[in-house]
Amino acid sequence: MSARVSPAWLDRREAADAAARSEELADRLARQLPSGGVAIHDLGGGSGSMGRWLGPWLPSPQHWVVHDRDPDLLELAAAGGAETVLTDIAGLTPSDLAGADAVVASALLDLLTEAELRTLLGACRGLPTLLALTVVGRVQLAPQDPLDARVEAAFNAHQRRDGRLGPDAVVAAVRLLGGADCVLRPSPWRLGPGEADLIAEWLDGWIAAAYEQDPALPRDYLHRRLAQAAAGELTVTVDHADLLVLP
């Protein structure tokens, strides 16, 4: 798993995440659930943003259980009404999900190794599971820059460090699930001038990881891209995939 993420970053990206996730898969998940009350376990759920987006799609009443390893984020989720559990997602077991009617996660799979992903999928076996917003390694920026492809390749290599799946996570999940009923849909971030602050913060992280992987990258790339974002001249598409697993 990666380093801790800040509440401020999660708050800033929440609207973009909500706009990107597949509403079709949310609706299909809802149709799998019983009426009269459901329990949803949110893995790596942080402050509970998945529940805020998905809750209106699902039957009521709802009981949300947010699993995370960060107690500060869990405190925020608890303030929103969720039950919280301090959990090491990499070591998840079926007993951790006792009583669940469904399992969800967002922006999680790419942080896992294949062994950790296999453990997670095994714990979720038999439950409708929506795994949203996994990066797939493709970024489009406009206007284009000659260094875009090199930065993207360096970032993707950084995502795969220490055996993490990074942009290969969705393909690995489908392979590991074998005969399970998997439904894949694209869920791209589409960011424009109205999200200039989010673009700038995303650029800082994206390019910093690329520089760490490829220290020879020219340093003026970041300054050039940040200036374009600040001027409202830059649009960014970050491709993700949503995966719904139906038992």
C-alpha positions in Angstrom: 0.0 0.0 0.0 1.1 3.6 -0.6 1.8 6.4 1.8 -0.9 8.2 3.7 -3.2 10.6 1.7 -4.3 13.9 3.1 -7.9 14.7 3.9 -7.4 17.9 1.9 -6.5 16.0 -1.2 -9.5 13.6 -0.8 -11.8 16.6 -0.3 -10.4 18.4 -3.4 -10.8 15.4 -5.7 -14.3 14.2 -4.4 -16.3 16.1 -7.0 -14.1 14.8 -9.9 -14.4 11.3 -8.5 -18.2 11.5 -8.3 -18.4 12.8 -11.9 -16.2 10.0 -13.2 -17.6 6.9 -11.6 -20.0 4.7 -13.6 -23.6 5.4 -12.8 -24.6 2.4 -14.9 -22.6 0.1 -12.5 -24.1 1.9 -9.5 -27.5 1.1 -10.8 -26.6 -2.5 -11.5 -25.2 -2.9 -8.0 -28.4 -1.5 -6.5 -30.5 -4.1 -8.4 -28.5 -6.9 -6.7 -29.4 -5.7 -3.2 -32.3 -6.7 -1.0 -34.9 -4.2 0.0 -35.6 -3.3 3.6 -32.0 -2.4 4.6 -28.5 -3.1 3.4 -25.0 -3.1 4.9 -22.2 -1.9 2.6 -18.5 -2.3 3.5 -16.3 0.4 2.0 -12.6 -0.8 1.7 -10.0 1.9 2.0 -12.9 4.3 2.3 -11.1 7.2 3.9 -13.5 9.9 4.9 -16.5 8.2 3.3 -16.8 9.8 -0.1 -17.9 6.6 -1.8 -20.9 6.4 0.5 -21.8 10.0 -0.2 -21.8 9.3 -4.0 -23.3 5.8 -4.0 -25.8 6.1 -1.2 -28.5 7.7 -3.2 -28.5 4.8 -5.7 -28.9 2.1 -3.1 -31.9 0.8 -1.1 -32.6 2.3 2.3 -32.0 2.1 5.2 -28.3 1.8 4.8 -25.5 0.9 7.2 -22.0 1.8 6.0 -18.9 0.3 7.4 -15.7 2.1 6.4 -12.4 0.2 6.6 -9.2 2.1 6.5 -5.8 2.1 8.1 -5.8 5.9 8.8 -7.5 6.8 12.1 -7.8 10.5 11.2 -9.7 9.7 8.0 -11.9 7.2 9.9 -12.8 10.0 12.3 -14.1 12.0 9.4 -16.1 9.0 8.1 -17.6 8.5 11.6 -18.6 12.1 11.8 -20.6 11.4 8.6 -22.5 8.6 10.3 -20.5 5.5 9.2 -19.3 2.7 11.4 -15.5 2.6 11.1 -13.0 -0.2 11.4 -9.2 0.2 11.5 -8.3 -2.4 8.9 -5.2 -3.5 7.1 -6.8 -3.9 3.6 -3.8 -6.0 2.4 -4.7 -8.7 5.0 -8.5 -8.6 4.6 -10.4 -11.8 5.6 -14.0 -12.9 5.0 -14.7 -12.4 8.7 -13.9 -8.7 8.3 -16.9 -8.5 6.0 -19.4 -10.4 8.1 -22.9 -9.2 7.6 -22.1 -7.3 4.4 -24.6 -7.2 1.5 -22.1 -5.5 -0.8 -18.5 -4.4 -0.9 -17.2 -1.2 -2.5 -13.9 0.5 -2.9 -12.6 3.5 -4.9 -9.0 4.3 -6.1 -7.6 1.3 -4.3 -6.7 -1.6 -6.5 -3.7 0.0 -8.2 -2.0 0.4 -4.7 -2.0 -3.4 -4.2 0.4 -6.2 -5.1 -1.0 -9.2 -6.9 -0.9 -11.2 -3.6 -2.8 -8.5 -1.8 -5.3 -8.2 -4.6 -5.9 -12.0 -4.5 -6.5 -11.8 -0.7 -9.0 -8.9 -1.1 -10.9 -10.6 -3.9 -11.0 -13.8 -1.9 -12.5 -12.0 1.1 -15.2 -10.5 -1.1 -16.1 -13.8 -2.8 -19.9 -14.3 -3.0 -20.7 -10.6 -2.5 -21.6 -8.0 -5.1 -18.5 -5.9 -5.3 -18.0 -2.5 -7.0 -14.3 -1.5 -7.4 -14.2 2.0 -8.8 -11.7 4.4 -10.2 -8.6 2.2 -10.8 -6.0 4.0 -12.9 -5.2 2.3 -16.2 -2.1 4.2 -17.2 -3.4 6.6 -19.8 -3.4 10.4 -19.5 -4.2 12.9 -22.2 -3.3 16.6 -21.8 -4.2 19.4 -24.2 -2.3 21.1 -25.5 0.1 18.3 -26.0 3.7 18.5 -25.0 6.6 16.5 -26.4 7.4 15.2 -22.9 3.9 13.9 -22.1 4.6 10.3 -23.2 7.9 10.1 -21.3 6.3 11.5 -18.1 3.4 9.1 -18.4 5.7 6.1 -18.8 7.8 7.2 -15.8 4.7 7.6 -13.7 3.4 4.2 -14.7 6.7 2.6 -13.8 6.7 4.4 -10.4 3.2 3.0 -9.8 4.6 -0.5 -10.4 7.4 -0.2 -7.8 7.8 -2.8 -5.1 5.5 -5.2 -6.9 2.4 -2.9 -6.9 0.0 -3.5 -9.8 -0.5 0.1 -10.7 -2.1 0.4 -14.1 -2.2 -3.4 -14.5 -4.6 -3.8 -11.5 -7.9 -4.1 -13.4 -6.6 -6.6 -15.9 -5.1 -8.6 -13.0 -8.4 -8.5 -11.1 -10.4 -9.9 -14.0 -7.8 -12.6 -14.5 -7.8 -13.6 -10.8 -11.6 -13.7 -10.7 -11.7 -16.3 -13.5 -15.3 -17.2 -14.2 -16.9 -14.5 -12.1 -19.3 -12.1 -13.7 -17.2 -9.0 -14.3 -18.6 -5.8 -15.8 -16.0 -3.2 -16.8 -16.8 0.5 -17.6 -14.5 3.5 -18.2 -14.5 6.2 -15.5 -12.2 9.0 -16.7 -11.5 12.2 -14.8 -12.2 15.0 -17.3 -10.7 18.2 -15.9 -10.8 21.6 -17.4 -10.3 25.3 -16.5 -12.9 25.1 -13.8 -10.8 22.5 -12.0 -7.5 24.4 -12.3 -6.6 23.9 -8.6 -7.2 20.2 -8.8 -5.2 20.0 -12.0 -2.3 21.8 -10.3 -2.3 19.5 -7.3 -2.7 16.4 -9.5 0.2 17.6 -11.7 2.4 18.1 -8.7 1.9 14.5 -7.6 2.0 13.0 -11.1 5.2 14.7 -12.2 6.9 14.3 -8.8 6.5 10.5 -9.1 7.8 10.7 -12.7 10.8 12.7 -11.6 11.5 10.2 -8.9 11.4 7.3 -11.4 13.3 9.2 -14.2 15.5 11.9 -12.6 16.8 13.0 -16.0 13.4 14.4 -17.0 13.7 18.2 -17.8 12.5 20.2 -14.8 10.8 22.9 -16.9 8.0 20.5 -17.8 6.3 21.0 -14.4 6.6 24.8 -14.5 5.2 24.9 -18.0 2.3 22.7 -17.2 1.5 24.5 -14.0 1.5 27.9 -15.8 -0.9 26.5 -18.4 -3.3 25.2 -15.7 -3.2 28.6 -13.8 -4.0 30.4 -17.1 -7.0 28.1 -17.7 -5.3 26.7 -20.9 -4.9 23.1 -19.8 -7.4 20.2 -19.9 -6.6 16.8 -18.5 -8.2 13.4 -19.0 -7.0 10.7 -16.6 -8.4 7.3 -17.6 -9.7 4.9 -14.9 -11.9 1.8 -15.0 -14.8 0.7 -12.7 -15.2 -3.0 -12.2 -18.5 -4.6 -10.9 -18.2 -8.2 -9.7 -21.5 -10.0 -9.5 -21.6 -13.3 -7.6 
